[in-house]
């Protein structure tokens, strides 16, 4: 199992994520998406003495979350030794300690992917609404696109574990549409997708770059993808 972690200016958080992964003995691919702080240097220094393999990919400029995840995924797949890929953000809102719980659910339910569900009572009200609408619309889009019914409770959550074999030839879309694109294509491939509740912490050092405008852009990208496929 290997974790793919997109980061942008996460010097205050990334080492917490990596230390927790080290405790779990899970390797990591960190994609630094054009950070202009000390994120990359901290990762380099930590990796020198780490017990796990930490691979750093650096983008000279910010290319967006989808491109970062695409690069990290393709690199992880190229190593040809990891059966599962974990996706987790680098801001420490998601806790790596939930990975065993997610993996246990995946195995117990004989699934191909497990998606995290954030407990809504810990999510700001404006994000609850956007998450709910996005999940409804994506569930409908999946039905139209794959002819299979899935109801996602929190499709925008980026904390997931997916079998590597289902990630080959995946299209990752643009920006924050990446979670939706992956869900659509997993469904099309007939993957069994289950969900599990995870911890979430909206601490002061975690900055959200999701805006209502970006949610609308996500919807546009998803509709365009379905119509062109």
Phi, psi and omega per residue, in radians:
X1 nan 2.409 3.114
X2 -2.387 2.521 3.138
X3 -1.723 2.391 3.015
X4 -1.871 2.140 -3.008
X5 -2.225 1.902 3.021
X6 -1.423 2.362 -3.139
X7 -2.379 2.587 3.029
X8 -2.551 1.935 -3.127
X9 0.929 1.024 -3.107
X10 -2.026 0.670 -3.122
X11 -1.084 -0.425 -3.123
X12 -1.478 -0.212 -2.987
X13 -2.192 -0.521 -2.932
X14 -1.085 -0.615 -3.131
X15 -1.182 -0.528 3.067
X16 -1.105 -0.745 3.123
X17 -1.107 -0.841 -3.086
X18 -1.156 -0.668 3.108
X19 -1.120 -0.700 3.101
X20 -1.156 -0.701 3.093
X21 -1.119 -0.655 3.103
X22 -1.087 -0.734 3.098
X23 -1.064 -0.527 3.139
X24 -1.590 -0.070 -3.107
X25 1.044 0.783 3.119
X26 -2.004 2.140 3.127
X27 -1.179 2.902 -3.063
X28 -2.540 2.510 2.904
X29 -1.956 2.021 3.126
X30 -1.844 2.171 3.121
X31 -1.855 1.862 3.135
X32 -1.473 1.879 -2.995
X33 -1.567 1.123 3.045
X34 1.356 0.522 3.125
X35 -1.047 2.536 3.073
X36 -2.029 0.344 3.038
X37 -1.961 -2.665 -3.074
X38 -1.678 0.316 -3.094
X39 -0.942 -0.912 -3.063
X40 -1.098 -0.736 -3.131
X41 -1.124 -0.710 3.115
X42 -1.091 -0.728 3.123
X43 -1.126 -0.795 3.127
X44 -1.018 -0.837 -3.105
X45 -1.146 -0.707 3.129
X46 -1.139 -0.700 -3.059
X47 -1.168 -0.411 -3.101
X48 -1.071 -0.615 -3.097
X49 -2.039 0.254 -3.091
X50 -1.368 2.641 3.092
X51 -1.427 -0.204 3.129
X52 -1.929 2.868 3.044
X53 -1.447 2.170 3.108
X54 -2.133 2.044 -3.128
X55 -1.837 2.241 -3.118
X56 -1.929 2.180 3.030
X57 -1.980 2.254 -3.098
X58 -2.027 2.238 2.974
X59 -1.651 2.302 -3.131
X60 -1.135 -0.562 3.097
X61 -2.302 2.838 -3.122
X62 -1.235 2.098 -3.092
X63 -1.921 -0.060 3.106
X64 1.730 2.753 -3.046
X65 -1.075 -0.730 -3.097
X66 -1.069 -0.780 -3.135
X67 -1.155 -0.644 3.107
X68 -1.120 -0.790 3.131
X69 -1.159 -0.650 3.100
X70 -1.062 -0.824 3.140
X71 -1.112 -0.754 3.138
X72 -1.127 -0.708 3.135
X73 -1.144 -0.814 -3.123
X74 -1.102 -0.654 3.096
X75 -1.154 -0.795 3.132
X76 -1.040 -0.743 3.126
X77 -1.148 -0.595 -3.111
X78 -1.168 -0.343 -3.140
X79 -1.311 -0.369 3.029
X80 0.969 0.618 3.097
X81 -2.471 0.162 -3.134
X82 -2.078 2.124 -3.114
X83 -1.387 -0.440 -3.101
X84 -2.268 2.530 3.037
X85 -2.063 2.247 3.073
X86 -1.701 2.335 3.018
X87 -1.917 2.191 -3.137
X88 -2.590 2.475 3.139
X89 -1.306 2.778 -3.088
X90 -1.647 0.153 -3.072
X91 -1.696 0.052 3.097
X92 1.145 0.339 2.947
X93 -1.235 -0.696 3.018
X94 -1.569 2.558 -3.078
X95 -1.904 2.131 3.100
X96 -0.965 -0.423 -3.139
X97 -1.085 -0.262 3.092
X98 -1.444 -0.150 -3.107
X99 -1.031 -0.815 3.101
X100 -1.016 -0.659 3.109
X101 -1.112 -0.806 3.121
X102 -1.081 -0.766 -3.095
X103 -1.172 -0.650 3.105
X104 -1.083 -0.741 3.110
X105 -1.115 -0.744 3.125
X106 -1.025 -0.804 -3.099
X107 -1.233 -0.765 -3.109
X108 -1.094 -0.577 -3.130
X109 -1.697 0.138 3.110
X110 0.885 0.823 -3.055
X111 -1.727 2.942 3.101
X112 -1.779 -0.311 3.131
X113 -2.707 2.548 3.036
X114 -2.244 2.235 3.142
X115 -1.827 2.412 3.086
X116 -1.310 2.577 3.035
X117 -2.124 2.126 3.079
X118 -1.390 2.468 3.085
X119 -1.235 2.043 -2.994
X120 -1.085 -0.425 -3.108
X121 -1.176 -0.271 3.115
X122 -1.742 0.062 -3.080
X123 -1.819 2.338 3.088
X124 -0.928 2.546 -2.984
X125 -1.007 -0.688 -3.111
X126 -1.176 -0.514 3.117
X127 -1.418 -0.473 3.047
X128 -1.045 -0.798 -3.100
X129 -1.127 -0.813 -3.115
X130 -1.136 -0.675 3.118
X131 -1.126 -0.739 -3.126
X132 -1.116 -0.827 -3.138
X133 -1.109 -0.740 3.140
X134 -1.088 -0.699 -3.132
X135 -1.177 -0.725 3.101
X136 -1.085 -0.853 -3.096
X137 -1.136 -0.690 3.140
X138 -1.214 -0.655 3.082
X139 -1.061 -0.709 3.093
X140 -1.176 -0.735 3.129
X141 -1.091 -0.698 3.119
X142 -1.100 -0.732 3.121
X143 -1.062 -0.783 3.134
X144 -1.154 -0.745 -3.029
X145 -1.354 -0.746 -3.008
X146 -1.828 -0.199 -3.061
X147 1.101 0.398 3.074
X148 -2.195 2.504 -3.102
X149 -1.666 2.150 3.000
X150 -2.288 2.415 2.997
X151 -2.012 1.980 -3.114
X152 -1.656 2.262 -3.136
X153 -1.448 -0.449 -3.080
X154 -2.720 1.179 -2.995
X155 -1.170 -0.338 3.141
X156 -1.421 -0.127 3.118
X157 -1.200 2.217 -3.078
X158 -1.583 0.079 -3.118
X159 -1.625 1.932 -3.024
X160 -2.622 2.777 2.931
X161 -2.211 2.259 -3.074
X162 -2.355 2.417 3.054
X163 -1.085 2.340 -3.073
X164 -1.022 -0.622 -3.068
X165 -1.069 -0.434 -3.130
X166 -1.510 -0.078 -3.086
X167 -1.765 -0.009 3.092
X168 -1.296 2.389 3.115
X169 1.145 0.373 3.100
X170 -1.385 2.469 3.007
X171 -1.714 2.334 -2.971
X172 -1.775 -0.123 3.079
X173 1.270 -2.670 -3.101
X174 -2.199 2.486 3.004
X175 0.921 -2.267 -3.055
X176 -1.476 0.143 3.058
X177 -1.403 -0.106 -3.003
X178 -1.014 -0.760 -3.138
X179 -1.071 -0.657 -3.137
X180 -1.225 -0.749 3.140
X181 -1.065 -0.761 -3.141
X182 -1.110 -0.763 3.130
X183 -1.055 -0.775 3.130
X184 -1.012 -0.815 -3.039
X185 -1.347 -0.559 3.030
X186 -1.086 -0.748 3.114
X187 -1.085 -0.735 3.134
X188 -1.065 -0.600 3.136
X189 -1.422 -0.041 3.115
X190 1.393 0.349 3.141
X191 -1.165 2.496 3.016
X192 -1.488 2.030 -3.083
X193 -1.968 2.210 3.069
X194 -2.107 2.960 -3.122
X195 -2.255 2.701 3.132
X196 -2.583 2.495 3.137
X197 -1.261 2.489 -3.130
X198 -2.253 2.884 3.034
X199 -1.386 2.640 3.048
X200 -2.566 2.449 -3.129
X201 -2.351 1.990 3.100
X202 -1.575 1.268 -3.088
X203 -1.428 2.918 -3.003
X204 -1.189 -0.349 3.136
X205 -1.566 -0.024 3.125
X206 -1.736 2.117 -3.089
X207 -1.913 2.204 3.099
X208 -1.605 2.316 3.118
X209 -1.816 0.133 -3.138
X210 -1.496 2.226 3.114
X211 -2.180 2.856 3.073
X212 -0.959 -0.631 3.117
X213 -1.097 -0.705 3.140
X214 -1.211 -0.552 3.064
X215 -1.100 -0.715 3.101
X216 -1.143 -0.644 3.097
X217 -1.137 -0.657 3.083
X218 -1.046 -0.843 3.138
X219 -1.026 -0.729 3.136
X220 -1.100 -0.772 -3.134
X221 -1.125 -0.693 -3.125
X222 -1.153 -0.805 3.126
X223 -1.070 -0.773 3.132
X224 -1.071 -0.731 3.136
X225 -1.064 -0.792 -3.107
X226 -1.130 -0.734 -3.089
X227 -1.212 -0.533 -3.079
X228 -1.564 -0.298 -3.114
X229 -1.372 nan nan
